[in-house]
Amino acid sequence: MWFTRDQFELCSELRTWGLEPRFEAGDIVARGFADLGHEEFQVLPGPKLLSLTAGTTSSVPEGHASHFFWIPSVDECVDLLEKRGVVCLSCERRDGREWVLQAQCCGEIEAHRAGSLHEALLRALLAACKSAFKSQGVRA
């Protein structure tokens, strides 16, 4: 799966709000490079990383795990939202070009719009993490 710049940026921001990268076999992680964009990897057993850009395999360099962020799948986003008490009220495709996800979090109903369902879910997850921080004073 190839991700857009917006999806990378959302996942990177989710990291700053407490969504730590996972290095379990099958997970997708990425890291950003100043002025060069992002590189995504699939985690292999070991844990080894398969670059989805270059096709090379490498180990996670010691001390470098903090440079990566996790890109949860659509299913994982749904699970993460449910764990945070977010209720998805509706999800629809509008005009064949935009997804609109209405979600209720902490009593608030918000509409998250994006070009893909995955991005709309990431936006909802980011809003939930920020909301948890504001209401509890801690990162979710």
Contacts in CASP RR format, 6 or more apart in sequence:
PFRMAT RR
TARGET T0000
AUTHOR 0000-0000-0000
METHOD contacts of the structure
MODEL  1
MWFTRDQFELCSELRTWGLEPRFEAGDIVARGFADLGHEEFQVLPGPKLL
SLTAGTTSSVPEGHASHFFWIPSVDECVDLLEKRGVVCLSCERRDGREWV
LQAQCCGEIEAHRAGSLHEALLRALLAACKSAFKSQGVRA
1 28 0 8 1.000
2 40 0 8 1.000
2 52 0 8 1.000
3 11 0 8 1.000
3 30 0 8 1.000
3 38 0 8 1.000
3 40 0 8 1.000
3 71 0 8 1.000
4 116 0 8 1.000
4 119 0 8 1.000
5 37 0 8 1.000
5 38 0 8 1.000
6 114 0 8 1.000
6 119 0 8 1.000
7 71 0 8 1.000
7 116 0 8 1.000
7 118 0 8 1.000
7 119 0 8 1.000
7 122 0 8 1.000
8 30 0 8 1.000
8 32 0 8 1.000
8 37 0 8 1.000
8 38 0 8 1.000
8 40 0 8 1.000
8 71 0 8 1.000
10 119 0 8 1.000
10 122 0 8 1.000
10 123 0 8 1.000
10 126 0 8 1.000
11 19 0 8 1.000
11 30 0 8 1.000
11 69 0 8 1.000
11 70 0 8 1.000
11 71 0 8 1.000
11 72 0 8 1.000
11 122 0 8 1.000
12 30 0 8 1.000
12 32 0 8 1.000
12 69 0 8 1.000
13 126 0 8 1.000
14 69 0 8 1.000
14 70 0 8 1.000
14 122 0 8 1.000
14 125 0 8 1.000
14 126 0 8 1.000
14 129 0 8 1.000
15 21 0 8 1.000
15 69 0 8 1.000
15 70 0 8 1.000
17 126 0 8 1.000
17 129 0 8 1.000
17 130 0 8 1.000
17 133 0 8 1.000
17 139 0 8 1.000
17 140 0 8 1.000
18 129 0 8 1.000
18 139 0 8 1.000
18 140 0 8 1.000
19 69 0 8 1.000
19 70 0 8 1.000
19 72 0 8 1.000
19 80 0 8 1.000
19 125 0 8 1.000
19 129 0 8 1.000
20 70 0 8 1.000
21 27 0 8 1.000
21 29 0 8 1.000
21 65 0 8 1.000
21 68 0 8 1.000
21 69 0 8 1.000
21 70 0 8 1.000
22 29 0 8 1.000
22 43 0 8 1.000
22 70 0 8 1.000
23 29 0 8 1.000
23 43 0 8 1.000
23 47 0 8 1.000
23 60 0 8 1.000
23 65 0 8 1.000
23 68 0 8 1.000
24 43 0 8 1.000
24 47 0 8 1.000
25 43 0 8 1.000
25 44 0 8 1.000
25 45 0 8 1.000
25 46 0 8 1.000
25 47 0 8 1.000
26 42 0 8 1.000
26 43 0 8 1.000
26 44 0 8 1.000
27 42 0 8 1.000
27 43 0 8 1.000
27 70 0 8 1.000
28 40 0 8 1.000
28 41 0 8 1.000
28 42 0 8 1.000
28 43 0 8 1.000
28 52 0 8 1.000
28 70 0 8 1.000
28 71 0 8 1.000
28 73 0 8 1.000
29 40 0 8 1.000
29 41 0 8 1.000
29 43 0 8 1.000
29 49 0 8 1.000
29 68 0 8 1.000
29 69 0 8 1.000
29 70 0 8 1.000
29 71 0 8 1.000
30 38 0 8 1.000
30 39 0 8 1.000
30 40 0 8 1.000
30 41 0 8 1.000
30 68 0 8 1.000
30 69 0 8 1.000
30 71 0 8 1.000
31 38 0 8 1.000
31 39 0 8 1.000
31 41 0 8 1.000
31 67 0 8 1.000
31 68 0 8 1.000
31 69 0 8 1.000
32 38 0 8 1.000
32 39 0 8 1.000
32 67 0 8 1.000
33 39 0 8 1.000
39 51 0 8 1.000
39 52 0 8 1.000
39 53 0 8 1.000
39 54 0 8 1.000
40 51 0 8 1.000
40 52 0 8 1.000
40 53 0 8 1.000
40 71 0 8 1.000
41 49 0 8 1.000
41 50 0 8 1.000
41 51 0 8 1.000
41 52 0 8 1.000
41 68 0 8 1.000
42 49 0 8 1.000
42 50 0 8 1.000
42 52 0 8 1.000
43 49 0 8 1.000
43 50 0 8 1.000
44 50 0 8 1.000
44 57 0 8 1.000
46 59 0 8 1.000
47 59 0 8 1.000
47 60 0 8 1.000
48 57 0 8 1.000
48 58 0 8 1.000
48 59 0 8 1.000
48 60 0 8 1.000
49 57 0 8 1.000
49 58 0 8 1.000
49 59 0 8 1.000
49 60 0 8 1.000
50 56 0 8 1.000
50 57 0 8 1.000
51 57 0 8 1.000
51 58 0 8 1.000
60 68 0 8 1.000
72 80 0 8 1.000
72 122 0 8 1.000
72 125 0 8 1.000
73 118 0 8 1.000
74 117 0 8 1.000
74 118 0 8 1.000
74 121 0 8 1.000
77 118 0 8 1.000
77 121 0 8 1.000
77 122 0 8 1.000
77 124 0 8 1.000
77 125 0 8 1.000
78 88 0 8 1.000
78 121 0 8 1.000
80 125 0 8 1.000
81 88 0 8 1.000
81 103 0 8 1.000
81 121 0 8 1.000
81 124 0 8 1.000
81 125 0 8 1.000
81 128 0 8 1.000
84 105 0 8 1.000
84 125 0 8 1.000
84 128 0 8 1.000
84 129 0 8 1.000
84 132 0 8 1.000
84 140 0 8 1.000
85 105 0 8 1.000
85 128 0 8 1.000
86 103 0 8 1.000
86 104 0 8 1.000
86 105 0 8 1.000
86 124 0 8 1.000
86 125 0 8 1.000
86 128 0 8 1.000
87 103 0 8 1.000
87 104 0 8 1.000
87 105 0 8 1.000
88 101 0 8 1.000
88 102 0 8 1.000
88 103 0 8 1.000
88 124 0 8 1.000
89 102 0 8 1.000
89 103 0 8 1.000
89 104 0 8 1.000
89 109 0 8 1.000
90 100 0 8 1.000
90 101 0 8 1.000
90 102 0 8 1.000
91 99 0 8 1.000
91 100 0 8 1.000
91 101 0 8 1.000
91 102 0 8 1.000
91 117 0 8 1.000
91 120 0 8 1.000
92 99 0 8 1.000
92 100 0 8 1.000
93 99 0 8 1.000
94 100 0 8 1.000
97 115 0 8 1.000
98 113 0 8 1.000
98 114 0 8 1.000
98 115 0 8 1.000
99 113 0 8 1.000
99 114 0 8 1.000
99 115 0 8 1.000
99 116 0 8 1.000
99 117 0 8 1.000
99 119 0 8 1.000
99 120 0 8 1.000
100 111 0 8 1.000
100 112 0 8 1.000
100 113 0 8 1.000
100 120 0 8 1.000
101 111 0 8 1.000
101 112 0 8 1.000
101 113 0 8 1.000
101 114 0 8 1.000
101 117 0 8 1.000
101 120 0 8 1.000
101 121 0 8 1.000
101 123 0 8 1.000
101 124 0 8 1.000
102 109 0 8 1.000
102 110 0 8 1.000
102 111 0 8 1.000
102 112 0 8 1.000
103 109 0 8 1.000
103 110 0 8 1.000
103 112 0 8 1.000
103 124 0 8 1.000
103 127 0 8 1.000
103 128 0 8 1.000
104 110 0 8 1.000
105 124 0 8 1.000
105 127 0 8 1.000
105 128 0 8 1.000
105 131 0 8 1.000
106 131 0 8 1.000
106 132 0 8 1.000
106 135 0 8 1.000
108 131 0 8 1.000
110 124 0 8 1.000
110 127 0 8 1.000
112 120 0 8 1.000
112 121 0 8 1.000
112 123 0 8 1.000
112 124 0 8 1.000
112 127 0 8 1.000
113 120 0 8 1.000
113 123 0 8 1.000
114 120 0 8 1.000
114 122 0 8 1.000
114 123 0 8 1.000
128 140 0 8 1.000
129 139 0 8 1.000
129 140 0 8 1.000
131 140 0 8 1.000
132 138 0 8 1.000
132 139 0 8 1.000
132 140 0 8 1.000
133 139 0 8 1.000
133 140 0 8 1.000
END
